């Protein structure tokens, strides 16, 4: 095995890797989310210059002017050249309710290692929504909620949820019988005892993902159509990315997050409108839903 020479003058607390001062400042610091959740940055690789470097397949920082780097990043984002953004990675420690985690894990583009209730005992922490976030099922959106319910009704729901969680955790402890307090049984395995817990208990994981896929996550989960409880996590992720790669994040907001895609038929409708034609849904060639979505985009 070849011996690696170590520079004796290299301070172990310094590095030749690209670092981002703004991200170094928040490293390991938790951003509180919901009632018990958080996100904290554990590690990262790359910066805006790494995206430029990968795009040019060169060594060094690529250009001498930041404006040229920013222009290239904008070009890459605008034309959906995604691989240079995959050169940056970030590792996060996330604490979140289980039902949020099951939405989150649908993004199968990350490396995940989750807290295991087969080996460890879960903490007595459950997500109880605030009153303003408790609402009936939407009549128009099959997977969303409508306006918040009256305060007295919301408070009653909160109390019922809290009671359910306390009771379920009490049963969980009974099933575990870790301290042998219940002589009538020796306890059951942790992997079985957890089955009595509701899906609003908190889990944790380490989540490592590249920048391209992280931006896709933010675009979908920070959207106003997304469920509130995952949206607040996505908003924090967006703020972290903005500090990490400001050029890439600005391009993302401009060309993706707050930009929009128009279908070929939709583009034809817009051209007809620009030419002064009065176009209505019946003459547009679009379905009712397509027409509504197009009008929302251009209004």
N, C-alpha and C positions, 0 to 999 in steps of 0.2 A: 504494500500500500504506500502510495506516494505521500511523503511528509509535507504538510502545508506550513509554510513559514508565516508566522504572525508578526506583524509590525509592533515592536515593543513600545513605540511612541503613540500607538492608537489607544486613546482613552476608551475603556469599555462602555462608558456612558455617552459616547458620541458615535456617529455612524457616517459612512460614506453614502448611504442610501438617501434617496429623495425623501425629505420630510416636509410636512406642512405645519407651520407654527400654530395656526388656528386649530388644527385637529390635535396637535400635541397638547394644547392647552386643555382640551376636554377629554383627553384619554383617561379611561376608567371612571369618569364621572357619570353617575346615573342621571338620566332625564326622567323625572317622574311622569307616569301616565296612568290615567284612570285612578282607582283608589289604592292599589298595591303594585301596579306594574312599573316597568322602567325599560329604557334602552341605554346601554353604555357601549362605547367603542373600546374594543380590546386591542385591535391591531389593524394595520392597513398597509397596502403596497401601492406605490405609484402616486402620481399627481397629474395636473394638466399637461405638464411637459412630457410625461410618459405616454400620453395619448398621441401627442405630436410625434414623438420619437418612433412609436410603433407605426404610425401612418407613413413615415418617410423611410422606415427600415434603416435607421441610421444610429450612430452612437453620439452621445452628447445631447445637447438641448435643442438641436434642430435649427432654430433661427435665433437671431440676435434681438429681434423685436417682438415684444409681447403681442402687438397688434397682429403680426403675421401668424403667430401661434393661435390667437383667438379666431382669426379669420379661417384658418384651416379647420379648427374644431367646429366652427359653425357650418362649414362646408360638409364635413363628415356627418354631422347630425342632420343637416338638411337633406342630404342624399342617402341617408340610412346606411352609411358604411359603419357597421357595428363592431367589427373585430378590434379596431384600435381601442375602443372603450372597454373591451374585455381584458386589457392589460392591467387595469387597476382593480384591486380587490380590497374588501374590508371585512373584518370579523367583528361581530356584535354579540353582546350578551343581552338577551331579551327575556323579560318576565311578563307573562301575558295570560289571560284567561284561556282555558282549554278550548272553548268554542271559537275563540279568535285564532288560536293556534291551528285549528283544523281548517279554517279558511286560508290561513297564511301558507300552510304546507302544500296547498294546491300549486304554488309556484315551485316547480320541481327543478329549479335551476341553481340551487344552492347546496352547500354542505351543511348538514344539521346534526347536532348531537344534543339530545334532549334529556332533561332530568328524569331519572327512572324511579317510578314508584314501586318497582319490583325489588329494588335494592335499598331505597331510602324511604323515610316516613314523610309524608306531605305535611306542609305547614297548614295551620288553620287560617287560611286566607281565601276568601271568596269575593268575586266581583258582584257588588250590588249597585245597579244603575242609579244615578241621581234622578230626582223626581222629574226634571225637565227632559230626560231622555226616555221616560216611560210613556209609551203611546200605543194605541190600538193598531191593528193591521191596516195597512193602506188598502183602499178599495181599488186603486188603479195600478199598484205595484205589488205583485205577488210575493216579492222577497224584501219588502220594506215596510216602514212604519209611517203613520200619518202624523197629525199634530199631537202635541203632548196632552195627556189627560188632566183633569182637574187635580189640584194638589192633594186633596183628601183621599182620592182614589189611588194616586201614585204612592202616597205614604203608606196606605194599607198594603199595597203590593210589595213595597220595600220591606215592611215588617214580616210579611208572609215569606218572602225570599230569605230573609235573615234567619227566621225560625227554621225553615227547611234546611239551611246550610248548617246551623248549629246542631240540629238533630242528626243530620247525616254524618257530620264529623264525630259526634258522640258515638254513633254506631261503628264508624271506622275505627275509633280507639278501642271499642269493645271487641271488635273482631280481631284486632291485632293482639290485644291483651299482653302488651310488651312487658309490663311490670308484674304480671301474674295476679292482678287484683281480682279477677273473676275466676274463682276456683272451679266453676262448673265446666270450663273448657280451657284448653291450653293456648288458644289463639289460632288463627289461620294464617296462611302465607300472605305476605304483603301484596303479592300480585293478585290475590283474591279479595283481600280486605278493601282495596281501593274501588272495587266495583260498585260500592254503595254511594260513591260521591257524585254530585251533579257536575255538569259540564262548565259551571262558572268558577270552579276552583282554579287556582293559579298553577301554571307550570313554568319551566324555564328552559332555555336552550342557548347554545352557541350557534350562530348562524353566519356562515361565510359565503360571500357572493361577489361576483364581478360587477363592475359599474354598469355595464350595458343592461344586465338583467335586473339590477337594483332600480335603475331608472324606469324600466318597464313595470316593476312592482309599484313604484310610486305613482306612475301614471294611472294605473288601474285602481289602486287602493286609496289614493288621496282624492279621487274623483268624488263629487258630491253625491253620486248614486251609490257609493260604497257604504257599507254598514258603519255607523259612527264609531263603534268600538275598535275597528281595525283602521279606520281613517285617521284617528288621532295618533296612532303609531306611525302611519305613513307620513303624516305632517312633520313629525320629529325627524324621521329619516331624511325628508327633503331638506330640513335645516342643516343636518349633519353633512349631507352631500354638498350643499351650497358652500359650507366652510372648507370642505375637503378639495373640491375641484370647481372653483367658481366659474371658470370659462365654460366648462362642460355643462354645468348646471344652468347657466344663463342660456346656452344654446338649446338645452332640453326644454326649458320653459317656453322659449320662443317658437321652436319648431315642433314640439311634441305635446308637452303637458297642457299648454294653453293655446296650442295651434289646433288645426282640425283637418280631417281628410274629407274630400268631396268626391262622390262617385262620378262616373262619366255622364250619367243622365243628369245628375245634379249640376254639373259644370255646364251642360248645355242649357239648362234652365236659367242659370245665372247670366250666361251670354245673351240669351233672349231678353232678359230683363234689362241688361245694360244697353241693348239696342232699342229700348223703349217699348218693347212688347209687354202687354199686361198678361202675365201668366198666372193661371189658377191651377189648383190641384187636378181638376178634371182634364186639363189640356197639357199637363206637365209630363205625363208618362210615368209618374211616380205613384207608388201606393200611398195611402193616407198616412201611414206611419213614416215613410220616407220623406214625404212632403213636410210633415210636422218637424222632423229632425232637421231638415234643410233650412226651414224658416228660423228655427232656433239658432242655427249656426250663423246665419247672415243678418239676424236682427240686431 
